[in-house]
Amino acid sequence: MGYGRAVPAPETASVPGPAPQQEPGPRATARHDPRVQWAVSLAVIAAGIATIRPMGFSGRGLAVVVLVVLNSLFTLGRNVPEDRVPPRVALAWMSLGVVAAAALIGVGRSGTGYLFAYFLVGHIGYRLPLKQAVPLAVLCGLLCGGVLYFHPGPGHRMLPWGLGLSTALPVVAGILSRSRQRAVEAVIEAAESAERAARAEARTAVLAERSRIARDVHDVLAHSLAGINMQLELADALIDTGDLSKVREANGKAHSLVKESLKQAQWTVHALREDALPLVESMTAMIESSGHRDALTVGGIVRELPPRTTQQLLRITQESLTNATRHAPGGHVRVEVTFAAASTTLSVRNGPATRERVEGVGSGMGLIGMRERVALVGGTLIVGPVAEGPDRGGWKVEAVIPG
């Protein structure tokens, strides 16, 4: 009989980027076309007006007209959305509709007045809870059957009283339609929940990628610019002393840092493209370009690591070397990579400074970036001062990455 109600539009999670195009989905198929609902209701009313007799402006004819109008209003009420009608109002409206339908069968002599009862009871099954729908449908069947059996009025003497009882049967169709609608809505809601979860996951992935790019930009720009700025400030301070050799030395270091920045930019491009880099060779070049020769020690059997792990180890090494240069200038630096069966360990240690430290401006994100990188590959990070051994008074960074 086409009983249904409109289902609210789905909620979507906001995801950075261009808005996806909306495609017709299961939500549209779950809705019943309101035009069909109105067409069916108007067809029932038109059939009643065309066939129910007598109709007039006095006596029984006037009573029939009034009852036809009431039944028409109750029938049109089935098109009102469920969320706009309070439950108590809906129950009262349908109860009055049942009485009006039975009265129309009793007062009219002929016609299709019983169709109002059929459609109203079907909608009762859909609209009301089971404990209210069944008793009201039984009441409608008893009233209509009683009218045809006892003939309190003149109407429908040719109709069997069993037809009146049968007006209670459409409640089953209404109940089944309601159950089917709820099942469809549950499936759609589950699909929309999955879609929202997928959108949230996509948004999380976008934010994670932004964080990754921010870390790489920090590694290249913040470190390099901080080092260049430190050397230029030193050169500016030395100009007043007139020591041109030291000015040239500071200027040369600034040029070296610019060249190093270009190399780091290349590494960053490789990292963003997720190109596979040879760990030991890349780390050796990085250490030597920072001014520390023969500082790398490799333990265990060298093996190829996943590109993501290689990238994080190189970035942690770069950050550690930059911090050592900034905070412990002239200090000895040792880098050790150990390949074990179940993990790879990177250890970077530097001794205390042997030259005067020139204060520079840092971003304050170095340690945070290292911890984030290690967490991305499920590893652990230990950072702190060296309390014993040849590097006592220096600093250590140790990352252990599984796999």
N, C-alpha and C positions, 0 to 999 in steps of 0.2 A: 504493500500500500504506500510505500515511499515515505515512511516516517523517518525523520532525521532532524539534526540540529547542526548549526554552523560550528566549526571547530576553529579556535583561535589560531592566528598565524604563528609560525614557529619563531622562536627567539634564536638569534645568532650571535656568536662571539665575535668581537671586533678583532680582526687580524690586520696587522700592518700590511700595506700594499694595496694594489688595485682591487676594488670590490668585485667578487665573482659574479658572473651572470646568473640570474635566477632561472632555473629550469622547472617546468611543471613536474611535481613530484606526487607521492602518494597522498599528500594532504588534500590536493585538489579532488582526487577521486573519492575521498572520504566524505566530502560534502555532498548533500543532495541539492540539486538545482532548485532554488526557490520558485522559479517559474513553473516547474512541473508541479510543485506543491499547490501553487495558486490555481493552476489549470484544473487539477483534479477536484479541488474544493469548489471551484466555480461550476464545474460540470455537474457535480452532485446537486448544487443549489438550482442550476438551470433545469435539471431533470425533475426536481421536486416542484418547481414553479409550473412547469409545463404539464405535469400529470396529476398533481394532488388536487382533489376536488372534495367539497365545494369551496369556492373562494368568492368573497363578496364583501360588502361594507356593513353588513348587519348580521346578527344572529350567529349561527354556526359558521357561515362563510367568513365573518370577521374573526372568529376564534381561530379558524384555520390559517388565515393570513398572519395573525399575530404569532402563532406557533411556528409557521414557516420562517418568519423573520427571525425569531429567537433561535431556531435550529440553524439557520444560515449563519448567524453571528457566532454560535458555538462552534460551527464547522470551520469558519474562517479563523477562529482563535487558535486552531492547530498550527497555523503558519507563524504565530508569534514565537520568537526565539525563547528557548527555555530559561535563559539567564535573565530575561526581562519580566518574568512572572514569578512572584513568590510562591513557594510550595502550597501554602494554605489557600491562596487565591486560585491556584490551578485546581486544587481538590474541590473547592466550592463551585468553580465554573463547570467542571466536568460532571459533578453531581447534579447540578441544575440542568445540564444538557441531557443527562439520562432521563430525568423526569419529563423534560420538554419533548424528547423523542418518543417516549411512550405515550404521552398525551396526544401527540400528532397522529400516531397510529390509531388511537381510539376515536378521535374526533373526525378525522377525514374518512370519506367513504371509499376512496380509491387513490391510486397513485403510488409513487415510490418513496413514501415517507420513511419506510424502514431503512433506506440507505443512510439517512442521517445517523440512525442508531449504530449501524455497522461501522461507519467511518469514525464515529466518536469513540466507540468501545476499542477499536484498533489503536487509536491514538492514546487512549487511557493506558493500554498495555505498554506503550512506548514511553509515555511521559511520567507516569507515577511509579513509585516503588511497588514491588510485588505484593506486599501486605495490604496496600491500598487498592491496587489495580484489580486484583481478583475479586474481592468482595463487591466492588463497584460494578464490575462486569456481570457478576451473578445477579446483582440487583437489577441491572438493565434487562437481562434475560427474563427474570421473573416478572418485571413490570410489563414488558412487551408481550410476553406469553400470556400473562393474566388478562391483559386488555383484549387479546384475540380470543381467549377461552371464555371469559365471562361476558363479553360484549357489553361493557357499561355504556358504550356509545354506539353509533350506527356503523362505524367504519370497518372496512376490510373484512366483510363477512365471508368472502371467498378465500381468504388466506387461512391456512391451518395455524393453530396456536403454537405448533412446534417451530414455525418460522420465527415467532417472537422469542422463543427460548434460544434459537440459534444466533440471536444478536449478541450473545455473550462470547461466542467462539472467536471473533476477531481479536480478542485480547491476547490470545496465544501468538498470533502473527505479530502483534505489537511488541510483546515480550521478546520474541525471537529477534525481531528487528533491532530492538534496543541492545540485546546481548551481542549481536553481530557488530553493531556500531561501536560498542565499547571495545570489542576485541580488535577492530580495525584501528581505533584510536590508540589502543595500547601498543600495537605494532608500530604505528606512526610515531608515537611518543618515544619508543625505544630507538627508532631510526634517527629521530631528531636529537636524542640524547647522545647517540654515537657521533652524529655530525658535530654537535657542540663540543664533544670531547676531542674530536679530530681537529676542529678549529683551534681549540685551546692548546693542543699539542703543537700545531703549526705555529701558533703565536709564540709558544715557549721556544721552539726551535729558532724562530726569527730573532728573538731576544738573545738567545745563546750565541747565535752567529754574530750579532752586533757586539756582544761582549768579547767574542774572539777577535773580531776586527779591531776593537778598541785596544785590546792587549797588544796586538801586533803593531798598531800605530804608536802605542806608548813605547814599545821596545825600540822602534826605529827613530821616531822623532824625539821623544823625551830624553832618551839616553844620549843620542848623538848631539842634540842641540845643547843639552846641559854640559857635555864635555867641551864642545866648541866654545860655548859661552865662558866656561871656566878659563880656557886658554887665552881667549881674547881679553878677558878681564886682567889676567896675569900680564899679558903683553902691554896693556894700557898702563898698568901700575909700574912696569919696568921702564917705560919710556921716560918717566920723570927721573929715574936714576941714571939715565944715559948709557946703560949697559946694553949696547946694541946686539951683542952676541946672544944674550938671554932673550931679548925681544925676538930675534930671528928664531931661536929655539922654540919659543912659545907659539910663534906664528907657524912654524913648520909642523908642530903638533896639531895645531888647528886644521892645517891642510890635510894632515894624515887622518884626522877624525872625519873630515868631509869625504875623503875617499872611502873610509870605513863605512860611512853612512850609506854610500852608494851600494856597497856590497850587502849591507844589511837590508837595503831596500829590495835587492834582488832576492835575498832569502825570504823576505816577507811575501813577495810575489809568489815564490814557490810554495810557501806555506798556505797562502790563500787559495792557490790553485790545487793544493793537496798533492803536489808532485813528490815523488819519492826521492829523498836525498840520502846519499851514503853518510851514515852517522859519523864514523871515525874520521873520514877524509874531511867532511864539512867542519867537524869540531876542531881538527888540527889547523885548518885554514883560519878559523875564527880566532883561535888562541894566539896563533902567530901574528895575525893582523893587529891584535891588541897589545903586542910588544912582549909577549911571554913565549920564549922558545923552549922546546923540550919540556913543556909543563904537563903534557898529557901522558897518562899511564893507562894501559888497557889490560884488564884481567879477564881470564876465562876465554872461552871459544867465541870469537866474534861471529855474530849471525845477523841476518837482516831482520830489522824490526818493522812493525806496521808503520806506515807513513805518519800517522797521527802521533804515535809515540816518539818517533824520531824528531818531529817538529817541536814537540814539547820539551824534549831533552835539550835540543839546540837553543831554544828560547830561554830555558832556565840557565844554561851555561852562559849565554850572552848577558842576561841580567846579573848573574853573579860576577862576571868579569868587569862589567860596568861599575858595579858597586865597589869592587875591590880597587879599581882605579880611582874612584871618586873619594872613598873613605880611607884607603890605606895606600897612598901613592908611594911607589918604590918598594912595596912589600912583595915578598916572594909568593907566587901563586902556583898551586898544584891542583890539577884536574885528574880525576881517576874515574874510569868507566869500567864496571865489573859486570860481565855477562854470566849469570848463574842459570841453572836449569829452569827455575820458575820465576825469575825476576831479573831486572836490570837496575843496577845501582849507579847513580851519578853522585860524585863527591867533589865539591869545589872548596878548597881551603886557601886562605891567604894569611900571610904573617902580618905583623904590625907595620905601620907606616915607617918608612925611612926618610921621607922627605916631608917638608911642610905641606900640610893639607890646605888647599885653597877652597874656601866654601863656595859652592855652586847652588843653583836652584834645582831641586828635584821635584818629581811629581807626587812622591809619596805613595805611588801605586805599585812599586816594584815587588815587594813581598806579597801583596794581595794578588798580583798577577801570577806569581810563581805558585801560590797555593791553589789558585783556580786551575792552572794548567795541570798540576799534579792530580787534582780531584777529577778532572775530565777523563783521565786514563786510569782512575781507580787506585792511585798510588798514595804514598805518604811522604811528607816533607818535614825535615828537621833543620831548623835554622837557629844559630846562636853563636856565642863567642867560644873560642878554643881555649880550654883551661890548662892543657898540658901538651907536651911534645914540642917539636921544633917550631910549630906555628902558634905557640902560646901567646896570647894577647891579640890574636887575629880573629878571623871569622870563618865560619863553616856553613855550607849549604849541602844537605844530603837528601837526595830524592830516590825513593825506591818504587819502581814501577813494575807491577806483576806482568808476566808473560814474556 
